Amino acid sequence: MKKFLLLSFICGSLTPVFAQNSGINQDESKVPAYTLPDVLTCRDGEKVTSAARWEQKRRPELLALFANQMYGENFADYAGMNRSCEVLTEQPDALGGKAICRQVKITFTRGNVVREALLLIYLPKTVKGKVPVFLSYNYNGNHTISTDPKILASPSSAAFSSGDPDSERGNRARRWPLELIANEGFAVVTFCYHDVFPDSKTMKDESMLALASDYEAKKHDPHSTQALGAWAWGFSRIVDYLETVDEIDSKRIVLMGHSRQGKAALWAGAQDPRFAIVISNNSGCGGAALSLRRFGENLHAITTGAPHWFCAEFVQYANNEESLPFDQHELIALMAPRPVYIASAQEDLWADPKGEYLSGYHAGPVYALYGLKGLAKHEMPEVNAPLTHHHIGYHIRSGVHDVTDFDWKCFIRFAKKHFSKE
């Protein structure tokens, strides 16, 4: 339990004393001078001037660089893995009759290795035909996002909770305005991120990574993927399932991640083009925030507090950000030409809101190759004034590190705008 509480703490705001003692900078005047890598300049110096050349050379180069140096290279051989799906429950009158609630157990097996994920699905009844969907992890188990007593606890809940699902039921419901989302015509699909990789530096062997036949041979390789890579991989495996669900429009899947799962969502979106829109909420260091700014959580803090999130090779850049061969604006650019949205919170200095915004801004040149608009100004917008009109969206809202109804309304507006263009 102590490990889990630590990880929850380091993703929130630090007290001023802790920040000061840890060498954390939260003073904008103390941001060091830095020069960002040019997103359109290849490592051999070639300047990219077309979308075709971006896709042929620069994009694969950046993708390989992030994998090799930061998020980890995926295990290659899942050929022996089998998947089975079982609908456990279906409620035709959920959310006051506005939605169908379905719970689906997905079991992955390879030999004696067995892993389970429990999906919680809400399908709006007001939409005819296939519906768009928001896909996102929850942190503490499916039963925590709703007070509905019929919602089952996630398989991993017992190891990362009090062990009493009823005492925790609905305690994260404020982050999940299910009726609001259903009323707007979107389905919701969620499952607990611990089901994929239990968020502990000692539990890699219990993760879904062990389903790869080359896992044992490569798990200690400093370039092999860790938790963030596993969570990104898990998102894509759920898309595999959603492509088989009659009610879901698999061409309109919106991937939303909050905090550490905002990091995973961006990495998943970079690798898997099936995510039509990618949303990062308060993802901070290792997510949307620029590492070179060294504002808020820095690479030393994150690799010390959560060493199992990134591949071991990434530790070399702790307190050595100037040696990074990339920065997070290039991760945002890997979504192009798909829409991407970045959300910050005014009081969440740990996540560096300005650094999150600037990543979106500096990804703009790649979107311009496709004739698409990004963030128009170097200066951040006013608080609670969302920018949703172009292919890179952004808002900074009042408040702290969290997911609020305001955030969801912005995400929905952004998704509807881009889906209506189709």
C-alpha positions in Angstrom: 0.0 0.0 0.0 2.8 2.5 0.8 4.1 2.2 -2.8 0.8 2.9 -4.2 0.2 5.9 -2.0 3.7 7.3 -3.0 2.8 7.1 -6.7 -0.5 8.9 -6.1 1.4 11.6 -4.3 4.1 12.3 -6.8 1.5 12.9 -9.5 -0.2 15.6 -7.6 0.9 19.0 -6.4 3.9 19.1 -4.0 3.9 21.2 -0.9 6.3 24.2 -1.2 8.7 22.7 1.4 8.9 19.4 -0.3 9.4 21.1 -3.7 12.2 23.3 -2.3 14.0 20.4 -0.6 13.8 18.3 -3.8 15.3 21.0 -6.0 12.0 21.4 -7.8 11.6 24.8 -9.6 8.2 26.3 -9.7 9.4 29.9 -10.4 9.0 30.9 -14.1 11.9 33.3 -13.8 14.2 30.4 -13.0 13.5 28.4 -16.1 16.9 27.9 -17.8 17.6 29.0 -21.3 17.0 26.1 -23.7 16.8 25.3 -27.4 14.2 22.8 -28.5 15.1 20.2 -31.1 13.6 21.1 -34.4 10.7 18.8 -35.0 11.2 18.9 -38.8 15.0 18.3 -38.9 16.1 14.7 -39.2 19.1 13.5 -37.2 21.2 13.6 -40.3 20.3 17.2 -40.9 17.7 16.8 -43.6 14.9 19.3 -43.4 11.4 17.9 -43.8 9.2 19.9 -46.1 6.3 17.6 -46.9 3.9 15.4 -45.1 5.1 12.5 -47.3 8.7 12.9 -46.1 7.5 13.3 -42.5 5.8 10.0 -42.7 8.6 8.2 -44.6 11.6 9.4 -42.5 11.2 11.8 -39.7 8.1 10.3 -38.0 9.6 6.7 -37.9 12.9 8.2 -36.6 11.2 10.0 -33.7 9.0 7.0 -32.9 12.1 4.8 -32.7 14.0 7.4 -30.6 11.2 7.7 -28.0 10.9 3.9 -27.8 14.7 3.3 -27.5 15.4 6.1 -25.0 12.3 6.8 -23.0 9.1 4.6 -23.1 10.8 1.4 -24.1 10.7 -0.9 -27.0 7.7 -3.2 -27.1 8.2 -6.9 -26.7 7.9 -8.3 -30.2 6.4 -11.7 -30.0 2.7 -12.1 -28.9 2.0 -14.6 -31.6 1.2 -17.3 -29.0 -1.2 -15.1 -27.1 -4.9 -16.0 -27.1 -7.8 -13.7 -26.2 -11.3 -14.7 -25.1 -14.2 -12.3 -24.2 -17.1 -12.9 -22.0 -20.1 -10.6 -21.3 -20.6 -10.9 -17.6 -23.6 -8.5 -17.2 -25.8 -6.2 -19.2 -28.1 -3.6 -17.8 -30.5 -2.2 -20.5 -31.6 0.7 -18.3 -28.4 2.2 -16.8 -28.0 5.9 -16.0 -31.8 6.3 -15.5 -32.6 4.5 -18.7 -30.2 6.6 -20.9 -27.6 3.9 -21.5 -26.9 0.2 -21.7 -24.2 -0.9 -19.2 -22.2 -3.9 -20.1 -19.3 -5.6 -18.2 -17.0 -7.7 -20.3 -14.1 -9.9 -19.0 -11.2 -10.2 -21.4 -8.8 -13.0 -20.7 -5.4 -13.1 -22.3 -3.4 -16.4 -22.2 -0.1 -17.7 -23.3 0.7 -21.2 -22.0 0.5 -20.9 -18.2 0.4 -17.1 -18.2 -3.1 -15.7 -17.7 -4.1 -12.1 -17.4 -7.6 -10.6 -17.1 -9.1 -7.1 -17.7 -12.6 -6.1 -16.8 -14.2 -3.6 -19.2 -17.0 -1.3 -18.1 -19.0 -0.1 -21.1 -21.8 2.5 -21.2 -23.6 2.7 -24.6 -26.0 5.7 -25.0 -29.5 4.8 -26.1 -30.3 8.1 -27.7 -28.0 7.5 -30.8 -29.1 5.5 -33.8 -26.3 3.5 -35.4 -22.7 3.2 -34.3 -21.6 5.6 -31.6 -18.3 7.3 -30.9 -16.5 6.4 -27.7 -14.3 7.8 -25.0 -11.7 5.2 -23.9 -9.8 5.8 -20.7 -8.3 4.0 -17.7 -9.6 4.4 -14.2 -7.2 4.3 -11.2 -8.9 2.4 -8.4 -11.3 0.0 -10.1 -14.5 0.1 -12.1 -16.6 0.1 -9.0 -15.2 3.5 -8.0 -16.5 5.4 -10.9 -20.2 4.8 -10.2 -22.4 4.2 -7.1 -24.2 1.5 -9.0 -24.0 -1.7 -6.8 -24.0 -3.9 -9.9 -20.6 -2.7 -11.0 -18.0 -5.4 -10.3 -14.7 -4.7 -8.7 -11.7 -4.9 -11.1 -9.5 -8.0 -10.9 -6.6 -5.9 -9.6 -8.6 -3.9 -7.1 -7.8 -6.0 -4.0 -4.1 -5.4 -4.3 -4.4 -1.7 -4.5 -7.3 -0.8 -2.3 -8.7 -1.4 1.1 -10.1 -4.8 -0.1 -13.7 -3.7 0.6 -15.3 -2.7 -2.8 -18.5 -1.4 -1.1 -16.6 1.1 1.0 -14.9 2.5 -2.1 -17.9 2.3 -4.5 -18.4 5.6 -6.3 -15.6 7.4 -4.6 -14.2 8.6 -7.9 -17.5 9.2 -9.6 -17.0 12.9 -9.7 -14.3 12.3 -12.4 -16.8 10.4 -14.5 -19.9 12.4 -15.5 -21.4 9.4 -17.2 -24.8 10.9 -17.9 -23.3 14.1 -19.4 -21.2 12.0 -21.8 -24.1 9.7 -22.7 -26.4 12.7 -23.3 -23.9 14.0 -25.8 -24.1 10.7 -27.7 -20.7 9.1 -26.7 -20.1 5.7 -25.2 -17.6 5.3 -22.4 -15.2 2.4 -22.1 -13.0 2.1 -19.0 -11.0 -0.4 -17.0 -8.5 -0.3 -14.2 -4.9 0.4 -15.3 -3.6 -2.0 -12.7 -5.2 -4.8 -14.7 -2.5 -4.2 -17.3 0.5 -3.4 -15.2 0.2 -3.1 -11.4 1.6 0.3 -10.6 4.6 -1.0 -8.6 8.3 -1.3 -9.4 8.2 -4.9 -8.0 5.3 -6.2 -10.1 6.5 -6.2 -13.7 6.2 -10.0 -13.8 2.5 -9.8 -12.9 1.8 -7.4 -15.8 0.5 -8.2 -19.2 4.0 -7.9 -20.6 4.6 -11.4 -19.5 2.2 -12.6 -22.2 5.0 -12.0 -24.8 7.1 -15.1 -25.5 10.3 -13.0 -25.6 9.5 -11.4 -22.2 11.9 -13.5 -20.1 14.7 -13.0 -22.5 14.3 -9.2 -22.8 12.7 -8.0 -19.6 16.0 -6.7 -18.1 17.2 -5.1 -21.3 17.6 -1.3 -20.6 15.6 -0.5 -23.7 12.7 -2.8 -23.0 9.3 -1.3 -22.2 8.0 -0.8 -18.7 4.7 0.4 -17.2 3.9 3.3 -19.5 4.6 1.1 -22.5 2.5 -1.6 -21.1 -0.4 0.8 -20.4 -0.2 2.1 -24.0 -0.1 -1.5 -25.3 -3.2 -2.2 -23.2 -5.1 0.6 -24.7 -4.5 -0.9 -28.2 -5.6 -4.3 -27.1 -9.0 -2.8 -26.0 -9.3 -1.3 -29.4 -8.9 -4.8 -30.9 -12.0 -5.7 -28.9 -13.9 -2.6 -29.7 -13.5 -3.3 -33.4 -15.7 -6.3 -32.8 -18.5 -4.5 -30.9 -21.5 -3.8 -33.2 -22.6 -0.6 -31.4 -19.2 1.1 -31.4 -17.9 3.2 -34.3 -14.2 2.0 -34.2 -13.3 4.9 -36.5 -14.3 7.4 -33.8 -12.4 6.3 -30.7 -11.3 9.1 -28.5 -8.4 8.2 -26.1 -8.3 10.3 -22.9 -5.7 9.9 -20.2 -5.3 11.8 -17.0 -2.0 12.3 -15.2 0.3 9.3 -15.6 -2.3 7.9 -18.0 -2.1 11.1 -20.0 1.5 10.1 -20.6 0.4 6.6 -21.6 -2.4 8.0 -23.9 0.1 10.1 -25.8 2.5 7.2 -26.3 -0.4 4.9 -27.3 -1.7 7.5 -29.8 1.8 8.0 -31.2 2.0 4.3 -32.0 -1.5 3.4 -32.9 -3.3 5.4 -35.6 -6.7 3.8 -34.8 -7.2 6.4 -32.0 -9.0 9.1 -33.9 -8.4 11.8 -31.3 -5.9 11.7 -28.4 -6.4 13.8 -25.2 -3.8 14.4 -22.5 -5.1 15.8 -19.2 -2.6 17.1 -16.6 0.1 14.7 -18.0 3.1 16.8 -17.1 6.6 15.5 -17.1 7.0 12.5 -19.4 3.7 13.5 -21.0 2.9 16.8 -22.6 5.3 19.1 -20.7 8.6 20.1 -22.1 11.5 18.4 -20.2 14.0 21.1 -21.1 12.1 23.7 -19.1 12.9 21.9 -15.8 9.8 23.3 -14.3 7.7 21.4 -11.7 8.4 17.7 -11.8 11.7 17.1 -13.6 13.4 14.0 -14.9 15.2 13.3 -11.7 12.1 13.4 -9.7 10.0 11.2 -12.0 12.7 8.5 -12.6 13.4 8.4 -8.8 9.7 8.3 -7.7 8.5 6.0 -10.5 11.5 4.1 -11.9 9.3 1.4 -13.4 7.4 3.8 -15.7 10.2 4.4 -18.3 12.8 2.1 -19.8 16.1 2.0 -17.8 17.9 3.9 -20.5 15.9 7.0 -19.7 17.6 7.5 -16.4 20.7 8.9 -18.1 18.8 12.2 -18.7 17.9 12.8 -15.1 19.6 16.1 -14.1 21.0 16.0 -17.6 18.0 17.3 -19.7 20.3 19.2 -22.0 21.5 15.9 -23.5 18.0 14.8 -24.5 17.9 14.1 -28.3 14.1 14.9 -28.3 11.5 16.7 -26.3 7.8 16.3 -25.8 6.6 18.6 -28.5 7.9 15.9 -30.9 5.7 13.4 -29.1 2.6 15.6 -29.7 3.6 15.9 -33.3 3.5 12.1 -33.7 -0.3 12.4 -33.5 -0.5 14.4 -36.8 -2.6 14.6 -38.8 -5.1 13.4 -36.1 -6.5 16.0 -33.7 -4.8 16.1 -30.3 -6.0 18.0 -27.2 -3.9 19.1 -24.2 -5.5 20.2 -20.9 -3.8 21.8 -17.9 -4.9 23.1 -14.5 -3.9 26.5 -13.1 -2.7 25.3 -9.7 -1.0 22.1 -11.0 2.5 23.6 -11.2 3.9 20.2 -10.7 2.7 19.3 -14.2 4.0 22.6 -15.7 1.0 24.0 -17.5 3.1 26.4 -19.6 5.3 23.5 -20.7 2.3 21.5 -21.7 1.0 24.4 -23.8 4.3 25.0 -25.5 4.6 21.4 -26.5 1.3 21.8 -28.4 2.4 25.0 -29.9 5.8 23.7 -31.1 4.1 20.6 -32.7 2.3 23.0 -35.0 4.8 22.9 -37.9 4.1 19.2 -38.5 0.3 19.8 -38.7 1.1 22.6 -41.1 2.6 20.1 -43.5 -0.9 18.7 -43.8 -2.5 22.1 -44.2 -3.9 21.9 -40.7 -3.8 24.6 -38.0 -2.4 24.2 -34.5 -2.1 26.7 -31.7 -1.8 30.1 -33.2 0.1 32.0 -30.5 3.2 31.4 -28.4 1.3 32.9 -25.4 -1.0 30.8 -23.4 -4.8 31.5 -23.5 -6.6 32.9 -20.5 -7.8 30.5 -17.8 -11.1 28.7 -18.6 -10.9 29.9 -22.3 -10.6 26.6 -24.2 -9.0 26.6 -27.7 -11.0 23.9 -29.6 -11.2 25.1 -33.2 -8.0 23.6 -34.7 -6.3 20.2 -34.8 -4.3 21.0 -31.7 -6.6 22.0 -28.9 -5.8 23.3 -25.4 -7.2 24.7 -22.2 -6.0 25.7 -18.8 -8.8 25.7 -16.2 -8.9 27.0 -12.7 -8.3 24.4 -10.0 -5.9 21.6 -9.2 -4.7 18.3 -10.6 -7.9 16.5 -11.4 -10.6 15.7 -14.1 -13.6 17.9 -13.9 -16.9 18.4 -15.7 -15.3 21.5 -17.3 -12.6 19.3 -18.8 -15.1 16.7 -20.1 -17.2 19.4 -21.7 -14.2 20.7 -23.5 -13.2 17.2 -24.6 -16.7 16.5 -25.9 -16.8 19.9 -27.8 -13.5 19.2 -29.4 -14.4 15.7 -30.4 -17.8 16.7 -31.8 -16.3 19.5 -33.8 -13.8 17.2 -35.5 -16.1 14.3 -36.0 -18.7 16.7 -37.6 -16.0 17.7 -40.1 -15.8 14.2 -41.3 
